[in-house]
Amino acid sequence: MAATLPTISFAESPYFSLKDGDGFKRFSLSAGWLHAMPQGKPNGVNINTSVKKGDYAVGDVQLDTVTNAIANTKEGAAQKEKLLGVAKLGTTLGLIENGTLTSNMSGKANINSLESWNSADAGLKADNVDTLGIMANYFFTDNISLEFKAGIPPKVDIKGQGQINAPVLGIATPEGKLDTPIIGGIANGLINGIGGIPLDTQIPITNLAQSKKAASATAWLPAAELHYQFGKSGVNKFRPYIGVGVMYAHFTNVKLDSGINQDLVAAGHMVQNVLDGKAGAALEGKTSSADPSVKVKA
């Protein structure tokens, strides 16, 4: 008897029944236009890459690329002056052509900022959207009901804001490995004497606001609300209500803006160039050995 008591109590409950209540209908079904208006501000963007903290070969790189990445500090200015002095002599001796520091003199860079970072001023936000919806109400009493809302999944524009940049922080250390007889040994000594060069620069990745929308997606927005309706069925024609509820937002079929997609592919080349020992090529935005593509998950 104790095991069946909850079942009997549930069946006889005036709040859970398929039958109409005392003077009121148990169910109602309606259709209408639903308007979704997301609140809040876009969150910052968290970025993670496979470039772990550590040393990476620089490879061939333009002298201007290196000098533009040097930290704007007293130490950076001093090291920049030393680098330019040695480079001027190397150009005079014919060791540097067309302003290019080759891999046998560019050395390595210790990079400590590309594994993960946050772009606090950049983000995404879903735009307002309208759709045809169906509302189903179950009345526990004449005044208290639970309403479920669902609609035709609309296509939502996702707005972007802010610029995403990759911070390059670390130390570049030129290393002379020239094998030119006599002059090569002298040049190697001068190159090695430059020492560590502090790096501090930003590489533009993408502007999320470059187009009217950063992406589009299909939105699934089911909702449930608990209502308290004033008045009485059959007596009051106008019955306002107050309610509280929750909505679950899920996005599918996400399509990224073509411009942002291209920027992210270029960022993939940057990462691969660093991993390939061509950090200079990464700074210069050159194509890498990889064939990167962009996959978006909601």
C-alpha positions in Angstrom: 0.0 0.0 0.0 2.8 2.4 0.8 4.4 1.9 -2.6 1.2 2.8 -4.5 0.2 5.8 -2.4 2.2 8.4 -4.4 0.6 7.2 -7.6 -2.9 7.4 -6.2 -2.2 10.8 -4.8 -0.9 12.0 -8.1 -3.9 10.7 -10.0 -6.4 12.4 -7.6 -4.4 15.7 -7.5 -6.4 18.8 -8.6 -3.2 20.2 -10.0 -2.0 17.4 -12.3 -4.9 16.2 -14.5 -5.9 15.8 -18.1 -9.5 16.8 -17.2 -10.7 20.4 -17.0 -10.6 22.0 -13.7 -13.3 23.5 -11.5 -14.6 26.2 -13.8 -11.6 26.5 -16.1 -10.0 24.8 -19.0 -6.9 22.8 -18.3 -5.1 23.4 -21.6 -4.8 26.4 -24.0 -2.9 26.6 -27.4 -2.2 29.8 -29.3 0.1 31.1 -32.0 1.7 34.5 -32.4 4.8 36.5 -33.3 7.8 36.0 -31.0 10.5 38.6 -30.7 13.9 37.6 -29.2 16.1 40.5 -27.9 19.4 39.3 -26.5 20.6 41.3 -23.5 24.1 42.1 -22.1 27.4 43.0 -23.8 29.7 40.8 -25.9 32.2 38.8 -23.9 35.9 39.1 -24.7 37.5 36.6 -27.1 39.8 33.9 -25.7 42.4 32.7 -28.1 44.5 29.5 -27.8 47.2 28.3 -30.3 49.8 25.5 -30.5 52.7 28.0 -30.1 54.0 27.1 -26.7 56.3 29.3 -24.7 59.9 28.7 -25.9 62.5 29.3 -28.5 61.8 29.3 -32.2 64.1 29.9 -35.2 63.5 33.2 -36.9 64.5 32.2 -40.5 64.8 34.8 -43.2 63.3 38.2 -42.2 63.4 41.8 -43.3 65.4 44.1 -41.1 62.5 46.5 -41.0 60.3 43.7 -39.7 62.6 43.1 -36.8 63.1 46.8 -35.9 59.3 47.5 -36.0 58.8 44.6 -33.5 61.3 45.9 -30.9 59.9 47.1 -27.6 59.6 50.8 -27.2 61.7 51.0 -24.1 65.2 52.3 -23.2 66.6 48.8 -23.5 64.8 48.3 -26.8 66.2 51.5 -28.2 69.7 50.6 -27.2 69.5 47.1 -28.8 67.9 48.5 -31.9 70.8 50.9 -32.3 73.3 48.0 -32.0 71.4 45.9 -34.5 71.2 48.7 -37.1 74.9 49.4 -36.6 75.9 45.8 -37.3 73.4 45.6 -40.2 74.8 48.7 -41.8 78.3 47.1 -41.7 76.9 43.8 -43.1 75.2 45.7 -46.0 78.5 47.4 -46.8 80.3 44.1 -46.8 77.7 42.5 -49.0 76.5 40.1 -46.4 73.0 41.6 -46.2 71.2 42.1 -49.5 67.8 43.8 -50.0 67.5 44.4 -46.3 67.1 40.7 -45.6 68.6 39.1 -42.5 69.1 35.5 -43.6 68.6 32.4 -41.3 72.4 32.2 -40.7 72.3 35.5 -38.9 68.7 36.1 -37.6 69.0 33.5 -34.8 66.1 32.6 -32.6 63.2 34.2 -30.7 62.0 33.3 -27.3 58.2 33.8 -27.5 56.0 33.7 -24.4 52.7 35.3 -25.5 51.1 33.3 -28.3 50.0 30.2 -26.4 46.9 31.9 -25.1 45.6 35.4 -24.6 42.3 37.4 -24.3 41.0 40.2 -26.5 38.8 42.0 -24.0 37.5 44.7 -26.4 36.4 42.2 -29.1 33.4 40.0 -29.1 30.2 38.7 -30.7 26.5 39.3 -30.0 23.4 37.9 -31.5 21.1 40.4 -33.1 17.3 40.8 -32.4 15.1 38.3 -34.3 11.4 37.6 -35.0 9.7 34.4 -35.7 6.3 32.7 -35.7 5.7 30.9 -32.4 3.3 28.5 -30.7 2.5 28.8 -27.0 1.0 25.9 -25.1 -0.3 26.5 -21.6 -1.1 23.9 -18.9 -3.2 25.3 -16.0 -2.6 23.9 -12.5 -5.4 26.2 -11.2 -7.5 28.9 -12.7 -4.7 31.4 -11.9 -1.4 29.4 -12.1 -0.1 27.9 -15.4 3.0 26.7 -17.1 3.5 27.9 -20.6 5.9 26.4 -23.2 7.0 28.6 -26.1 8.6 27.4 -29.4 8.8 28.8 -32.8 10.1 28.3 -36.3 14.0 28.4 -35.9 14.9 31.8 -37.3 18.2 32.8 -39.0 20.1 35.2 -36.7 22.7 37.7 -37.6 25.7 37.7 -35.2 27.3 41.1 -34.9 31.0 41.5 -34.2 32.8 44.3 -32.5 36.5 45.1 -31.9 39.9 44.1 -33.3 41.7 40.9 -32.4 45.5 41.2 -32.3 48.1 38.7 -31.5 50.6 40.0 -28.9 54.3 39.2 -29.6 56.3 39.4 -26.5 59.7 37.9 -26.0 63.4 38.2 -26.7 65.1 37.9 -30.1 68.7 36.8 -30.1 70.7 37.1 -33.4 73.2 34.3 -34.0 76.0 34.5 -36.5 76.5 31.3 -38.5 78.1 32.7 -41.6 80.7 30.4 -43.2 82.3 33.1 -45.4 86.1 32.8 -45.1 87.8 35.4 -42.8 85.0 38.0 -43.0 82.4 35.5 -41.8 84.1 34.9 -38.5 84.4 38.6 -37.9 80.7 39.1 -38.8 79.6 36.2 -36.6 81.4 37.9 -33.6 79.6 41.2 -34.2 76.2 39.5 -34.7 76.6 37.5 -31.5 77.7 40.6 -29.7 74.3 42.3 -30.2 72.7 40.2 -27.5 69.0 39.8 -26.7 66.5 42.2 -28.3 63.2 42.8 -26.4 60.1 42.3 -28.6 56.8 43.9 -28.0 54.3 44.3 -30.8 50.8 43.4 -32.0 50.0 41.5 -35.1 46.5 42.3 -36.5 44.4 39.1 -36.8 40.9 40.2 -37.7 38.4 43.0 -37.3 35.1 41.4 -36.1 33.2 44.6 -37.2 34.6 44.6 -40.8 31.2 43.6 -42.2 27.5 44.2 -41.3 27.6 40.8 -39.6 30.4 38.5 -38.4 28.3 35.4 -38.8 24.8 34.0 -39.2 23.2 31.0 -37.6 20.0 29.2 -37.1 18.6 29.9 -33.6 16.7 27.4 -31.5 15.0 29.3 -28.7 12.6 27.1 -26.6 11.3 28.8 -23.4 9.1 27.9 -20.4 7.3 30.4 -18.2 5.4 30.1 -14.9 2.4 32.4 -15.0 0.0 33.9 -12.4 -3.1 35.2 -14.1 -5.3 37.7 -12.4 -9.1 37.5 -12.5 -11.4 34.5 -13.0 -12.3 32.4 -16.0 -15.8 33.2 -17.3 -15.9 36.4 -15.3 -13.1 38.6 -16.5 -12.5 39.0 -20.2 -9.2 40.8 -19.7 -6.8 38.8 -17.5 -3.3 40.2 -17.3 -0.5 38.0 -15.8 2.9 38.1 -14.4 5.5 35.4 -15.1 9.0 34.2 -14.7 10.8 31.8 -17.0 13.9 30.5 -18.7 15.0 30.2 -22.3 17.6 27.9 -23.8 19.4 29.3 -26.8 21.2 26.9 -29.2 22.7 27.8 -32.5 23.3 25.6 -35.6 24.4 26.1 -39.2 26.8 28.8 -38.2 28.3 30.6 -41.3 31.3 32.9 -40.8 31.8 36.1 -42.7 34.1 35.5 -45.6 36.5 38.3 -44.7 36.9 37.0 -41.1 37.3 33.5 -42.5 40.2 34.6 -44.7 41.8 36.5 -41.7 41.7 33.3 -39.6 43.2 31.2 -42.4 46.1 33.8 -42.5 46.4 33.5 -38.7 46.7 29.7 -39.2 49.6 30.3 -41.6 51.2 32.6 -39.0 51.1 29.8 -36.3 52.5 27.2 -38.7 55.4 29.5 -39.8 56.4 29.9 -36.1 56.2 26.1 -35.6 58.3 25.6 -38.8 61.1 27.8 -37.5 60.1 30.8 -39.6 59.0 33.3 -37.0 60.1 36.1 -39.3 57.7 34.9 -42.0 55.0 34.8 -39.4 55.5 38.5 -38.6 55.4 39.2 -42.3 52.2 37.3 -42.9 53.6 34.9 -45.4 52.0 31.6 -46.6 53.2 28.6 -44.6 53.6 24.8 -45.3 50.1 24.2 -43.9 46.7 24.3 -45.6 44.6 25.8 -42.7 40.8 25.9 -42.8 38.3 27.3 -40.4 35.7 25.2 -38.6 33.1 27.0 -36.5 31.2 25.3 -33.6 28.4 26.9 -31.7 
